[in-house]
């Protein structure tokens, strides 16, 4: 669940992005997986969904490095875009069920909030046989030249 004021706008980086609607000091907790609000799914649950929901899930879910389940942000946290030079970083902590996201530098109001997907999702494992997101991407021939998750999958198509 987002813990700061944000807006969704067109991104210069990729499609739609998440933007700060307030000044966010370095060290501020931006987002936290909130059980009962944010969701986790098994492979079997995702494969039981209708096709359009599977495509949506493939776009907005990530596979947790901690639980190995597929996590879904129920709010606008799903619009974090990827950057190798992020202004936030998601991390797993022993006392947290799943990931939390912290500002790694001051973020100005109006600035896009960017995360490095590899901090919370194992990008190198997206080609794994048991990765349902990879399976869905292949099934529906989903590609995206900018999203590193799809880039890995695209090379297998």
MOGIVEN-V691553 format. One record per residue. N is the residue number from 1. SS is DSSP state (A for helix, B for strand, O for the rest). BURIAL is 1 if it has 9 or more other ideal C-beta (glycine too) atoms within 8 Angstrom, else 0. D_CENTER is the distance of its C-alpha to the mean C-alpha in Angstrom with 2 decimals. Layout:
# MOGIVEN-V691553
n:N ss:SS burial:BURIAL d_center:D_CENTER
n:N ss:SS burial:BURIAL d_center:D_CENTER
This chain:
# MOGIVEN-V691553
n:1 ss:O burial:1 d_center:12.23
n:2 ss:B burial:1 d_center:12.66
n:3 ss:O burial:0 d_center:15.80
n:4 ss:O burial:1 d_center:16.89
n:5 ss:O burial:0 d_center:18.12
n:6 ss:B burial:1 d_center:15.91
n:7 ss:B burial:0 d_center:16.49
n:8 ss:B burial:1 d_center:14.83
n:9 ss:B burial:0 d_center:16.77
n:10 ss:B burial:0 d_center:17.19
n:11 ss:O burial:1 d_center:15.62
n:12 ss:O burial:0 d_center:17.93
n:13 ss:O burial:1 d_center:15.17
n:14 ss:O burial:0 d_center:13.62
n:15 ss:O burial:0 d_center:14.30
n:16 ss:B burial:0 d_center:13.14
n:17 ss:B burial:1 d_center:11.63
n:18 ss:B burial:1 d_center:11.50
n:19 ss:B burial:1 d_center:14.86
n:20 ss:B burial:1 d_center:16.78
n:21 ss:O burial:1 d_center:19.67
n:22 ss:O burial:0 d_center:21.41
n:23 ss:O burial:0 d_center:22.20
n:24 ss:B burial:1 d_center:19.86
n:25 ss:O burial:0 d_center:21.77
n:26 ss:O burial:0 d_center:20.55
n:27 ss:O burial:0 d_center:19.70
n:28 ss:O burial:1 d_center:18.52
n:29 ss:B burial:0 d_center:15.93
n:30 ss:B burial:1 d_center:13.36
n:31 ss:B burial:1 d_center:11.11
n:32 ss:B burial:1 d_center:11.97
n:33 ss:O burial:1 d_center:11.20
n:34 ss:O burial:0 d_center:14.31
n:35 ss:B burial:0 d_center:16.09
n:36 ss:O burial:0 d_center:17.82
n:37 ss:O burial:0 d_center:15.49
n:38 ss:B burial:1 d_center:11.97
n:39 ss:B burial:0 d_center:12.47
n:40 ss:B burial:1 d_center:12.67
n:41 ss:B burial:1 d_center:14.25
n:42 ss:O burial:0 d_center:16.52
n:43 ss:A burial:1 d_center:17.07
n:44 ss:A burial:0 d_center:20.22
n:45 ss:A burial:0 d_center:18.80
n:46 ss:A burial:1 d_center:16.38
n:47 ss:A burial:1 d_center:19.37
n:48 ss:A burial:0 d_center:21.56
n:49 ss:O burial:1 d_center:19.66
n:50 ss:O burial:0 d_center:21.26
n:51 ss:A burial:0 d_center:20.26
n:52 ss:A burial:0 d_center:18.60
n:53 ss:A burial:0 d_center:16.38
n:54 ss:A burial:1 d_center:15.51
n:55 ss:A burial:1 d_center:14.54
n:56 ss:A burial:0 d_center:12.40
n:57 ss:A burial:1 d_center:10.68
n:58 ss:A burial:1 d_center:10.37
n:59 ss:A burial:0 d_center:8.69
n:60 ss:A burial:0 d_center:6.12
n:61 ss:B burial:1 d_center:6.09
n:62 ss:B burial:1 d_center:5.57
n:63 ss:B burial:1 d_center:8.95
n:64 ss:B burial:1 d_center:9.87
n:65 ss:O burial:0 d_center:12.30
n:66 ss:O burial:0 d_center:14.33
n:67 ss:O burial:0 d_center:15.02
n:68 ss:O burial:0 d_center:14.19
n:69 ss:O burial:1 d_center:13.16
n:70 ss:B burial:1 d_center:10.33
n:71 ss:B burial:1 d_center:8.33
n:72 ss:B burial:1 d_center:7.73
n:73 ss:O burial:1 d_center:7.64
n:74 ss:O burial:0 d_center:11.13
n:75 ss:O burial:1 d_center:11.43
n:76 ss:A burial:1 d_center:10.41
n:77 ss:A burial:1 d_center:7.48
n:78 ss:A burial:0 d_center:5.65
n:79 ss:A burial:1 d_center:7.44
n:80 ss:O burial:1 d_center:6.41
n:81 ss:B burial:1 d_center:7.84
n:82 ss:B burial:1 d_center:8.40
n:83 ss:O burial:1 d_center:11.77
n:84 ss:O burial:0 d_center:14.12
n:85 ss:O burial:0 d_center:15.72
n:86 ss:O burial:1 d_center:13.16
n:87 ss:O burial:1 d_center:14.64
n:88 ss:B burial:1 d_center:12.34
n:89 ss:B burial:1 d_center:11.39
n:90 ss:B burial:1 d_center:9.53
n:91 ss:B burial:1 d_center:12.17
n:92 ss:B burial:0 d_center:13.76
n:93 ss:O burial:0 d_center:17.20
n:94 ss:O burial:0 d_center:20.02
n:95 ss:O burial:0 d_center:20.66
n:96 ss:O burial:1 d_center:17.20
n:97 ss:O burial:0 d_center:16.06
n:98 ss:O burial:1 d_center:12.44
n:99 ss:B burial:1 d_center:10.38
n:100 ss:B burial:1 d_center:11.52
n:101 ss:B burial:1 d_center:10.77
n:102 ss:B burial:1 d_center:14.05
n:103 ss:B burial:1 d_center:15.56
n:104 ss:O burial:0 d_center:17.14
n:105 ss:O burial:0 d_center:19.57
n:106 ss:O burial:0 d_center:21.01
n:107 ss:B burial:1 d_center:19.09
n:108 ss:O burial:0 d_center:21.49
n:109 ss:O burial:0 d_center:21.45
n:110 ss:O burial:0 d_center:20.28
n:111 ss:O burial:1 d_center:18.16
n:112 ss:B burial:1 d_center:14.67
n:113 ss:O burial:1 d_center:12.12
n:114 ss:B burial:1 d_center:10.37
n:115 ss:B burial:1 d_center:8.41
n:116 ss:O burial:1 d_center:9.12
n:117 ss:A burial:1 d_center:6.48
n:118 ss:A burial:0 d_center:9.66
n:119 ss:A burial:1 d_center:10.06
n:120 ss:O burial:1 d_center:7.97
n:121 ss:B burial:1 d_center:7.88
n:122 ss:O burial:0 d_center:11.34
n:123 ss:A burial:1 d_center:11.38
n:124 ss:A burial:0 d_center:15.13
n:125 ss:A burial:0 d_center:15.14
n:126 ss:O burial:1 d_center:13.55
n:127 ss:O burial:1 d_center:17.18
n:128 ss:O burial:0 d_center:18.31
n:129 ss:O burial:0 d_center:20.54
n:130 ss:O burial:0 d_center:18.94
n:131 ss:O burial:1 d_center:15.38
n:132 ss:A burial:1 d_center:15.39
n:133 ss:A burial:1 d_center:12.49
n:134 ss:A burial:1 d_center:14.86
n:135 ss:A burial:1 d_center:17.72
n:136 ss:A burial:1 d_center:16.46
n:137 ss:A burial:1 d_center:15.69
n:138 ss:A burial:1 d_center:19.23
n:139 ss:A burial:0 d_center:20.81
n:140 ss:O burial:1 d_center:19.87
n:141 ss:O burial:0 d_center:20.00
n:142 ss:O burial:1 d_center:16.60
n:143 ss:O burial:1 d_center:16.32
n:144 ss:O burial:1 d_center:14.59
n:145 ss:O burial:0 d_center:16.28
n:146 ss:O burial:0 d_center:13.79
n:147 ss:O burial:1 d_center:10.42
n:148 ss:A burial:1 d_center:11.06
n:149 ss:A burial:1 d_center:9.77
n:150 ss:A burial:1 d_center:12.37
n:151 ss:A burial:1 d_center:14.77
n:152 ss:A burial:1 d_center:15.22
n:153 ss:A burial:1 d_center:15.77
n:154 ss:A burial:1 d_center:17.97
n:155 ss:O burial:0 d_center:20.31
n:156 ss:O burial:0 d_center:21.13
n:157 ss:O burial:0 d_center:22.01
